[in-house]
Amino acid sequence: MSAANTATAPAATAPPLWEQYKAQLESYREAKVNYDLDRVHEYTAETGWRLDDYHTELPAEAPGPPVPGGSFEAAKQVLLNYSFPPPDLITGIFVPDQPLAERVMLLRAQFLFFKFWFGVRVGGVTDEQQDAPDGPEQVWGYNYRTLEGHFEKGQITFTIHKNLKTGQVRFQVKAYSQPDRIRNIFYRIGFKLFGRSLQRKFARESMKRMRLLVDEALRKGADK
């Protein structure tokens, strides 16, 4: 028997997620934001909107601009890849070589035995120096906005901050949101019961995972 007959055929490699869900991504490309961007100044707790602001400290750097291979750059890469959300709760699917400012993302949300699909679009990218109470900060990040068909309406902003005077680095998540109309009564009841707790879990677990991924990147960099 020849070697060709005895060799094990290589396992088929599954295409990346963005290729598997290319049709769904394309369907959101022309979708509209599901709330009024001209009325953002009205979106307050008094008018029924949920306002969130979470942050976590990351390993500090030397004062001054972000250090090559340091905490700020590591966190920036994690944020760019959207790898900080807890994978058992949220997976972001997007075309990797699409410019960040034009990114459309398909979110796969999982809870218990349910699986939901939502579309979001990046609405702005931040890469600048900002004044802060503790001194100037270098800030990098982006926001995304909910699209038609999402169970919520609103915007969430993810940013990495480095204080140029102290070297402190942090990851921040800020959002405004409100439940949108959910036609399916079963989903509507479930979202009313669990939606807010899942929002908070997403934030808490994202903070924790960002710290872990940054620590891992810094360890790998130190081992090179």
Kinemage of the C-alpha trace (Angstrom):
@kinemage 1
@onewidth
@group {chain A} dominant
@subgroup {mainchain}
@vectorlist {calphas} color= white
{ca met a 1} P 0.000 0.000 0.000
{ca ser a 2} L 1.436 3.360 -0.960
{ca ala a 3} L 2.112 6.184 1.448
{ca ala a 4} L -0.437 8.251 -0.449
{ca asn a 5} L -3.136 5.761 0.508
{ca thr a 6} L -2.203 5.634 4.161
{ca ala a 7} L -1.786 9.374 4.758
{ca thr a 8} L -4.486 11.074 6.775
{ca ala a 9} L -6.286 13.789 4.868
{ca pro a 10} L -5.870 17.239 6.458
{ca ala a 11} L -8.907 18.445 8.397
{ca ala a 12} L -10.999 21.022 6.625
{ca thr a 13} L -10.548 24.495 8.044
{ca ala a 14} L -13.745 26.360 8.814
{ca pro a 15} L -13.952 29.823 7.233
{ca pro a 16} L -13.683 32.789 9.612
{ca leu a 17} L -16.891 33.954 11.250
{ca trp a 18} L -17.169 37.086 9.144
{ca glu a 19} L -17.252 34.959 5.997
{ca gln a 20} L -19.828 32.593 7.484
{ca tyr a 21} L -22.102 35.539 8.290
{ca lys a 22} L -21.253 37.742 5.332
{ca ala a 23} L -24.899 37.978 4.220
{ca gln a 24} L -26.044 39.193 7.653
{ca leu a 25} L -23.241 41.755 7.766
{ca glu a 26} L -24.203 43.035 4.334
{ca ser a 27} L -27.850 43.314 5.385
{ca tyr a 28} L -26.860 45.828 8.063
{ca arg a 29} L -24.649 47.925 5.822
{ca glu a 30} L -27.537 50.191 4.780
{ca ala a 31} L -29.539 49.822 8.011
{ca lys a 32} L -30.438 52.985 9.889
{ca val a 33} L -29.625 53.872 13.475
{ca asn a 34} L -32.781 53.115 15.490
{ca tyr a 35} L -32.916 56.382 17.445
{ca asp a 36} L -32.714 60.111 16.743
{ca leu a 37} L -29.111 61.334 16.750
{ca asp a 38} L -30.306 64.945 16.709
{ca arg a 39} L -31.871 64.520 20.160
{ca val a 40} L -28.912 63.022 22.015
{ca his a 41} L -28.836 66.033 24.376
{ca glu a 42} L -32.292 64.944 25.597
{ca tyr a 43} L -31.185 61.425 26.534
{ca thr a 44} L -30.981 61.709 30.314
{ca ala a 45} L -32.058 59.651 33.302
{ca glu a 46} L -34.987 62.035 33.760
{ca thr a 47} L -36.283 61.189 30.270
{ca gly a 48} L -36.008 57.440 30.810
{ca trp a 49} L -32.552 56.681 29.453
{ca arg a 50} L -29.995 54.525 31.216
{ca leu a 51} L -26.618 56.189 31.630
{ca asp a 52} L -23.617 53.988 32.386
{ca asp a 53} L -20.011 54.810 33.194
{ca tyr a 54} L -17.536 52.051 34.083
{ca his a 55} L -13.761 52.046 34.213
{ca thr a 56} L -10.887 49.874 35.351
{ca glu a 57} L -7.223 50.597 35.953
{ca leu a 58} L -4.688 48.844 33.722
{ca pro a 59} L -0.935 48.445 34.323
{ca ala a 60} L 0.690 51.853 34.466
{ca glu a 61} L 3.508 53.067 32.210
{ca ala a 62} L 6.243 55.636 32.537
{ca pro a 63} L 4.936 59.211 32.261
{ca gly a 64} L 4.806 60.702 28.777
{ca pro a 65} L 3.410 59.404 25.487
{ca pro a 66} L 2.265 55.754 25.252
{ca val a 67} L 5.199 53.356 25.482
{ca pro a 68} L 5.767 51.049 22.485
{ca gly a 69} L 4.602 47.582 23.513
{ca gly a 70} L 3.182 48.966 26.742
{ca ser a 71} L -0.153 48.804 28.478
{ca phe a 72} L -1.852 51.500 26.399
{ca glu a 73} L -0.905 49.886 23.093
{ca ala a 74} L -1.872 46.420 24.325
{ca ala a 75} L -5.288 47.670 25.436
{ca lys a 76} L -5.724 49.523 22.148
{ca gln a 77} L -5.176 46.279 20.218
{ca val a 78} L -7.647 44.378 22.411
{ca leu a 79} L -10.187 47.118 21.851
{ca leu a 80} L -9.569 47.220 18.100
{ca asn a 81} L -10.090 43.451 17.871
{ca tyr a 82} L -13.229 43.631 20.032
{ca ser a 83} L -11.866 40.726 22.054
{ca phe a 84} L -12.650 42.161 25.503
{ca pro a 85} L -16.367 41.202 25.777
{ca pro a 86} L -17.079 37.887 27.567
{ca pro a 87} L -17.361 35.328 24.720
{ca asp a 88} L -20.101 33.394 26.515
{ca leu a 89} L -22.245 36.545 26.366
{ca ile a 90} L -21.270 38.621 23.302
{ca thr a 91} L -19.296 37.889 20.133
{ca gly a 92} L -18.582 40.674 17.652
{ca ile a 93} L -18.343 39.639 13.998
{ca phe a 94} L -16.902 42.082 11.457
{ca val a 95} L -14.741 42.264 8.344
{ca pro a 96} L -11.214 42.550 9.813
{ca asp a 97} L -9.671 44.696 7.068
{ca gln a 98} L -12.534 47.183 6.987
{ca pro a 99} L -11.497 50.633 8.295
{ca leu a 100} L -12.567 51.038 11.911
{ca ala a 101} L -14.482 54.243 11.171
{ca glu a 102} L -16.621 52.322 8.655
{ca arg a 103} L -17.044 49.142 10.676
{ca val a 104} L -20.411 47.409 10.737
{ca met a 105} L -20.572 44.666 13.327
{ca leu a 106} L -22.894 41.737 13.824
{ca leu a 107} L -23.292 40.993 17.526
{ca arg a 108} L -24.164 37.466 18.595
{ca ala a 109} L -25.659 37.628 22.079
{ca gln a 110} L -26.211 34.485 24.139
{ca phe a 111} L -28.210 34.004 27.318
{ca leu a 112} L -29.295 30.652 28.742
{ca phe a 113} L -30.500 28.713 25.671
{ca phe a 114} L -31.321 31.865 23.689
{ca lys a 115} L -29.232 33.311 20.896
{ca phe a 116} L -29.872 36.783 19.443
{ca trp a 117} L -28.373 38.680 16.518
{ca phe a 118} L -28.024 42.472 16.450
{ca gly a 119} L -26.416 45.014 14.167
{ca val a 120} L -24.317 48.006 15.240
{ca arg a 121} L -22.201 50.547 13.391
{ca val a 122} L -19.166 52.533 14.520
{ca gly a 123} L -20.210 56.157 14.821
{ca gly a 124} L -16.878 57.779 15.655
{ca val a 125} L -13.215 57.110 16.422
{ca thr a 126} L -11.208 59.063 19.014
{ca asp a 127} L -7.429 59.457 18.792
{ca glu a 128} L -6.372 62.641 20.537
{ca gln a 129} L -4.972 64.331 23.603
{ca gln a 130} L -7.574 65.585 26.053
{ca asp a 131} L -7.457 67.745 29.165
{ca ala a 132} L -8.534 65.962 32.344
{ca pro a 133} L -8.688 66.994 36.034
{ca asp a 134} L -5.490 65.039 36.793
{ca gly a 135} L -3.596 66.289 33.756
{ca pro a 136} L -3.524 65.748 29.997
{ca glu a 137} L -4.481 62.307 28.694
{ca gln a 138} L -3.865 60.445 25.465
{ca val a 139} L -7.186 58.867 24.501
{ca trp a 140} L -7.980 56.241 21.882
{ca gly a 141} L -11.244 54.456 21.238
{ca tyr a 142} L -14.530 54.369 19.384
{ca asn a 143} L -18.277 54.137 19.838
{ca tyr a 144} L -20.925 52.075 18.165
{ca arg a 145} L -24.615 52.758 17.673
{ca thr a 146} L -27.545 50.377 17.584
{ca leu a 147} L -29.233 49.688 14.258
{ca glu a 148} L -32.776 48.774 13.254
{ca gly a 149} L -33.840 45.471 14.781
{ca his a 150} L -31.772 45.835 17.960
{ca phe a 151} L -33.624 45.219 21.242
{ca glu a 152} L -32.052 48.429 22.556
{ca lys a 153} L -31.368 51.865 21.185
{ca gly a 154} L -28.364 53.944 22.111
{ca gln a 155} L -24.622 54.261 21.949
{ca ile a 156} L -21.727 52.737 23.836
{ca thr a 157} L -18.238 54.258 23.845
{ca phe a 158} L -15.026 52.364 24.636
{ca thr a 159} L -11.841 54.319 25.328
{ca ile a 160} L -8.299 53.766 26.570
{ca his a 161} L -6.813 56.670 28.553
{ca lys a 162} L -3.218 57.361 29.554
{ca asn a 163} L -2.413 60.168 31.940
{ca leu a 164} L 0.715 61.754 30.491
{ca lys a 165} L 1.846 63.135 33.875
{ca thr a 166} L 1.412 60.036 36.030
{ca gly a 167} L 1.552 57.189 33.497
{ca gln a 168} L -1.738 55.720 34.745
{ca val a 169} L -3.742 53.797 32.131
{ca arg a 170} L -7.419 52.934 32.287
{ca phe a 171} L -10.182 51.402 30.201
{ca gln a 172} L -13.514 53.218 30.213
{ca val a 173} L -16.984 52.308 28.978
{ca lys a 174} L -19.742 54.917 28.783
{ca ala a 175} L -23.205 54.438 27.351
{ca tyr a 176} L -26.708 55.751 27.018
{ca ser a 177} L -29.446 53.270 26.196
{ca gln a 178} L -33.133 52.522 26.317
{ca pro a 179} L -35.125 49.400 25.386
{ca asp a 180} L -36.536 49.530 21.875
{ca arg a 181} L -39.806 47.998 20.744
{ca ile a 182} L -39.606 44.196 20.793
{ca arg a 183} L -42.371 42.586 18.758
{ca asn a 184} L -41.996 39.066 20.153
{ca ile a 185} L -43.778 39.136 23.520
{ca phe a 186} L -41.680 36.269 24.874
{ca tyr a 187} L -38.457 38.125 24.099
{ca arg a 188} L -39.980 41.371 25.367
{ca ile a 189} L -40.761 39.878 28.775
{ca gly a 190} L -37.352 38.196 28.972
{ca phe a 191} L -35.521 41.372 28.089
{ca lys a 192} L -37.512 43.337 30.634
{ca leu a 193} L -36.602 40.805 33.338
{ca phe a 194} L -32.952 40.225 32.458
{ca gly a 195} L -31.838 42.986 30.088
{ca arg a 196} L -30.475 45.371 32.687
{ca ser a 197} L -28.630 42.670 34.645
{ca leu a 198} L -27.046 41.458 31.397
{ca gln a 199} L -25.909 45.003 30.582
{ca arg a 200} L -24.160 45.177 33.944
{ca lys a 201} L -22.661 41.728 33.516
{ca phe a 202} L -21.321 42.745 30.106
{ca ala a 203} L -19.624 45.790 31.651
{ca arg a 204} L -18.174 43.951 34.669
{ca glu a 205} L -16.893 41.018 32.652
{ca ser a 206} L -15.489 43.286 29.944
{ca met a 207} L -13.491 45.178 32.573
{ca lys a 208} L -12.114 41.931 33.972
{ca arg a 209} L -11.325 40.446 30.573
{ca met a 210} L -9.565 43.608 29.380
{ca arg a 211} L -7.259 43.467 32.403
{ca leu a 212} L -6.507 39.787 31.783
{ca leu a 213} L -5.794 40.259 28.080
{ca val a 214} L -3.544 43.271 28.667
{ca asp a 215} L -1.619 41.404 31.376
{ca glu a 216} L -1.215 38.463 29.000
{ca ala a 217} L 0.042 40.685 26.169
{ca leu a 218} L 2.579 42.357 28.457
{ca arg a 219} L 3.836 38.986 29.704
{ca lys a 220} L 4.276 37.743 26.147
{ca gly a 221} L 6.111 40.925 25.237
{ca ala a 222} L 8.448 40.526 28.212
{ca asp a 223} L 9.229 36.925 27.235
{ca lys a 224} L 10.402 37.835 23.721
